[in-house]
Amino acid sequence: MTKSFTLILPCFNEGHTFEKSVNKIIAELKRNKVQWEIIFVEDKSIDDTKFAVEKFVKSDKKIRAIFHNRNMGRGKSVADGIAASKFSICGFMDVDCEISPSYIPLFIHEIQKGSDLVVGTRFYEKGFASISRVAASRIYSYIVKRTLGIPIGDTETGFKFFNKKNILKVLKSVEDNGWFWDTEICARSYWRGLKISEVPVLFVRRHEKKSTVNLFTDSIDYFVKLINFRSQKPVSN
């Protein structure tokens, strides 16, 4: 049973918290007795993120990077990382560590037990400030379940692990390169009969990091894409 995995870190304008977050992730990986590699996928940031990535790549042979020559979206970044992974288990997390890297062993274990896709299901710390974001997330999750007929509690969580061999078959049909990629990969995996498991994960908002998500415009974009995508739902489901 493999104890090796690839961690994909999609990066775009990560700001001044980036190096601290990555060091936290690396420290967690070193605490676990597994063989690992990190693949940064730098999505043409306009801040200093690229230079920070280059610094990490030089610091450790287990770290490498893909640099996009134009901004291609978070979904495309993750997909490129999966394709480049040298291990049969791979996964990604949002580099801001709003979901702790300490969950990584649980996700690896789920893949080892036979899951093809492991999805984090967020629960929130007490007193979470952005009630509107929590509400939007839960409303979206409910609509996804009803519209697409998939029993996944939180398709949008930025913490997912994969059986590389089986998820590559699904990736061939995925069309979206942006944030909707998460919903699409979950739906297509379910429709194809892949084994999916969910792991509860605590979401802790980092207020010192500026979010790249616009709640209003991105929510509209999500719902438009969801309505268009539902036409691809298999009749049998």
WONOR-V985718 format. One record per residue. N is the residue number from 1. RES is the residue in one small letter. SS is DSSP state (A for helix, B for strand, O for the rest). OMEGA is omega as a letter, one per 30 degrees, with the letter a starting at -180 (999 if undefined). NEAR is the number of other C-alpha atoms within 8 Angstrom. Layout:
n=N res=RES ss=SS omega=OMEGA near=NEAR
n=N res=RES ss=SS omega=OMEGA near=NEAR
This chain:
n=1 res=m ss=O omega=a near=3
n=2 res=t ss=O omega=l near=4
n=3 res=k ss=O omega=a near=6
n=4 res=s ss=B omega=l near=10
n=5 res=f ss=B omega=l near=14
n=6 res=t ss=B omega=l near=14
n=7 res=l ss=B omega=a near=12
n=8 res=i ss=B omega=l near=15
n=9 res=l ss=B omega=l near=13
n=10 res=p ss=B omega=a near=15
n=11 res=c ss=B omega=l near=12
n=12 res=f ss=O omega=l near=9
n=13 res=n ss=O omega=a near=9
n=14 res=e ss=O omega=l near=11
n=15 res=g ss=A omega=a near=10
n=16 res=h ss=A omega=a near=6
n=17 res=t ss=A omega=a near=10
n=18 res=f ss=A omega=a near=12
n=19 res=e ss=A omega=l near=8
n=20 res=k ss=A omega=a near=7
n=21 res=s ss=A omega=a near=11
n=22 res=v ss=A omega=l near=9
n=23 res=n ss=A omega=l near=8
n=24 res=k ss=A omega=l near=9
n=25 res=i ss=A omega=a near=10
n=26 res=i ss=A omega=l near=8
n=27 res=a ss=A omega=l near=8
n=28 res=e ss=A omega=l near=10
n=29 res=l ss=A omega=a near=9
n=30 res=k ss=A omega=l near=7
n=31 res=r ss=A omega=a near=6
n=32 res=n ss=O omega=a near=7
n=33 res=k ss=O omega=l near=5
n=34 res=v ss=O omega=l near=8
n=35 res=q ss=B omega=a near=7
n=36 res=w ss=B omega=l near=10
n=37 res=e ss=B omega=l near=10
n=38 res=i ss=B omega=l near=11
n=39 res=i ss=B omega=l near=14
n=40 res=f ss=B omega=l near=14
n=41 res=v ss=B omega=a near=16
n=42 res=e ss=B omega=a near=16
n=43 res=d ss=O omega=l near=16
n=44 res=k ss=O omega=l near=11
n=45 res=s ss=O omega=l near=12
n=46 res=i ss=O omega=l near=6
n=47 res=d ss=O omega=a near=8
n=48 res=d ss=O omega=a near=9
n=49 res=t ss=A omega=a near=15
n=50 res=k ss=A omega=a near=10
n=51 res=f ss=A omega=l near=7
n=52 res=a ss=A omega=l near=10
n=53 res=v ss=A omega=l near=11
n=54 res=e ss=A omega=l near=9
n=55 res=k ss=A omega=l near=8
n=56 res=f ss=A omega=l near=9
n=57 res=v ss=A omega=l near=11
n=58 res=k ss=A omega=a near=8
n=59 res=s ss=A omega=a near=7
n=60 res=d ss=O omega=a near=7
n=61 res=k ss=O omega=l near=7
n=62 res=k ss=O omega=a near=7
n=63 res=i ss=B omega=l near=13
n=64 res=r ss=B omega=a near=10
n=65 res=a ss=B omega=l near=11
n=66 res=i ss=B omega=a near=9
n=67 res=f ss=B omega=l near=8
n=68 res=h ss=O omega=l near=10
n=69 res=n ss=O omega=l near=6
n=70 res=r ss=O omega=l near=6
n=71 res=n ss=O omega=a near=8
n=72 res=m ss=O omega=l near=10
n=73 res=g ss=O omega=a near=10
n=74 res=r ss=A omega=a near=12
n=75 res=g ss=A omega=l near=13
n=76 res=k ss=A omega=l near=12
n=77 res=s ss=A omega=l near=14
n=78 res=v ss=A omega=a near=13
n=79 res=a ss=A omega=l near=9
n=80 res=d ss=A omega=l near=9
n=81 res=g ss=A omega=l near=13
n=82 res=i ss=A omega=a near=12
n=83 res=a ss=A omega=a near=7
n=84 res=a ss=A omega=a near=6
n=85 res=s ss=O omega=l near=10
n=86 res=k ss=O omega=a near=5
n=87 res=f ss=O omega=a near=9
n=88 res=s ss=O omega=l near=10
n=89 res=i ss=B omega=l near=13
n=90 res=c ss=B omega=a near=15
n=91 res=g ss=B omega=l near=13
n=92 res=f ss=B omega=l near=13
n=93 res=m ss=B omega=l near=14
n=94 res=d ss=O omega=a near=11
n=95 res=v ss=O omega=a near=10
n=96 res=d ss=O omega=l near=11
n=97 res=c ss=O omega=l near=10
n=98 res=e ss=O omega=l near=9
n=99 res=i ss=B omega=a near=12
n=100 res=s ss=O omega=l near=8
n=101 res=p ss=A omega=l near=10
n=102 res=s ss=A omega=l near=6
n=103 res=y ss=A omega=a near=8
n=104 res=i ss=A omega=a near=7
n=105 res=p ss=A omega=l near=8
n=106 res=l ss=A omega=a near=8
n=107 res=f ss=A omega=l near=12
n=108 res=i ss=A omega=a near=11
n=109 res=h ss=A omega=l near=8
n=110 res=e ss=A omega=l near=11
n=111 res=i ss=A omega=l near=15
n=112 res=q ss=A omega=l near=9
n=113 res=k ss=O omega=l near=6
n=114 res=g ss=O omega=l near=7
n=115 res=s ss=O omega=l near=14
n=116 res=d ss=O omega=a near=13
n=117 res=l ss=B omega=l near=15
n=118 res=v ss=B omega=a near=15
n=119 res=v ss=B omega=l near=14
n=120 res=g ss=B omega=l near=13
n=121 res=t ss=B omega=a near=12
n=122 res=r ss=B omega=l near=10
n=123 res=f ss=B omega=a near=8
n=124 res=y ss=B omega=l near=8
n=125 res=e ss=O omega=l near=8
n=126 res=k ss=O omega=l near=4
n=127 res=g ss=O omega=l near=4
n=128 res=f ss=O omega=a near=9
n=129 res=a ss=O omega=a near=4
n=130 res=s ss=O omega=a near=6
n=131 res=i ss=A omega=a near=7
n=132 res=s ss=A omega=l near=6
n=133 res=r ss=A omega=l near=8
n=134 res=v ss=A omega=a near=8
n=135 res=a ss=A omega=a near=8
n=136 res=a ss=A omega=l near=9
n=137 res=s ss=A omega=a near=9
n=138 res=r ss=A omega=l near=9
n=139 res=i ss=A omega=a near=8
n=140 res=y ss=A omega=l near=8
n=141 res=s ss=A omega=l near=11
n=142 res=y ss=A omega=a near=9
n=143 res=i ss=A omega=l near=8
n=144 res=v ss=A omega=l near=11
n=145 res=k ss=A omega=a near=12
n=146 res=r ss=A omega=a near=8
n=147 res=t ss=A omega=a near=8
n=148 res=l ss=A omega=l near=9
n=149 res=g ss=O omega=l near=8
n=150 res=i ss=O omega=a near=9
n=151 res=p ss=O omega=a near=5
n=152 res=i ss=O omega=a near=8
n=153 res=g ss=O omega=a near=8
n=154 res=d ss=O omega=a near=12
n=155 res=t ss=O omega=a near=11
n=156 res=e ss=O omega=a near=8
n=157 res=t ss=O omega=a near=11
n=158 res=g ss=O omega=a near=8
n=159 res=f ss=B omega=a near=11
n=160 res=k ss=B omega=l near=13
n=161 res=f ss=B omega=a near=14
n=162 res=f ss=B omega=l near=13
n=163 res=n ss=B omega=a near=13
n=164 res=k ss=A omega=a near=12
n=165 res=k ss=A omega=a near=7
n=166 res=n ss=A omega=a near=9
n=167 res=i ss=A omega=l near=12
n=168 res=l ss=A omega=l near=10
n=169 res=k ss=A omega=l near=8
n=170 res=v ss=A omega=a near=12
n=171 res=l ss=A omega=a near=9
n=172 res=k ss=O omega=a near=6
n=173 res=s ss=O omega=a near=6
n=174 res=v ss=O omega=a near=10
n=175 res=e ss=O omega=a near=5
n=176 res=d ss=O omega=l near=10
n=177 res=n ss=O omega=a near=12
n=178 res=g ss=O omega=a near=10
n=179 res=w ss=O omega=a near=11
n=180 res=f ss=O omega=l near=12
n=181 res=w ss=A omega=a near=14
n=182 res=d ss=A omega=l near=11
n=183 res=t ss=A omega=a near=9
n=184 res=e ss=A omega=a near=10
n=185 res=i ss=A omega=l near=11
n=186 res=c ss=A omega=a near=10
n=187 res=a ss=A omega=a near=10
n=188 res=r ss=A omega=l near=10
n=189 res=s ss=A omega=l near=13
n=190 res=y ss=A omega=a near=11
n=191 res=w ss=A omega=l near=10
n=192 res=r ss=O omega=l near=7
n=193 res=g ss=O omega=l near=6
n=194 res=l ss=O omega=l near=11
n=195 res=k ss=O omega=a near=9
n=196 res=i ss=B omega=l near=11
n=197 res=s ss=B omega=a near=9
n=198 res=e ss=B omega=l near=9
n=199 res=v ss=B omega=l near=10
n=200 res=p ss=B omega=a near=8
n=201 res=v ss=B omega=l near=10
n=202 res=l ss=B omega=l near=10
n=203 res=f ss=B omega=a near=11
n=204 res=v ss=O omega=a near=9
n=205 res=r ss=O omega=l near=6
n=206 res=r ss=O omega=a near=7
n=207 res=h ss=O omega=l near=5
n=208 res=e ss=O omega=l near=5
n=209 res=k ss=O omega=l near=10
n=210 res=k ss=O omega=a near=6
n=211 res=s ss=O omega=l near=5
n=212 res=t ss=O omega=l near=4
n=213 res=v ss=O omega=l near=5
n=214 res=n ss=O omega=a near=8
n=215 res=l ss=A omega=a near=7
n=216 res=f ss=A omega=a near=6
n=217 res=t ss=A omega=l near=7
n=218 res=d ss=A omega=l near=9
n=219 res=s ss=A omega=l near=10
n=220 res=i ss=A omega=a near=8
n=221 res=d ss=A omega=l near=8
n=222 res=y ss=A omega=a near=10
n=223 res=f ss=A omega=l near=8
n=224 res=v ss=A omega=l near=8
n=225 res=k ss=A omega=l near=9
n=226 res=l ss=A omega=a near=9
n=227 res=i ss=A omega=l near=9
n=228 res=n ss=A omega=a near=7
n=229 res=f ss=A omega=a near=8
n=230 res=r ss=A omega=l near=9
n=231 res=s ss=A omega=a near=6
n=232 res=q ss=A omega=l near=5
n=233 res=k ss=O omega=l near=9
n=234 res=p ss=O omega=a near=6
n=235 res=v ss=O omega=a near=4
n=236 res=s ss=O omega=l near=3
n=237 res=n ss=O omega=999 near=6
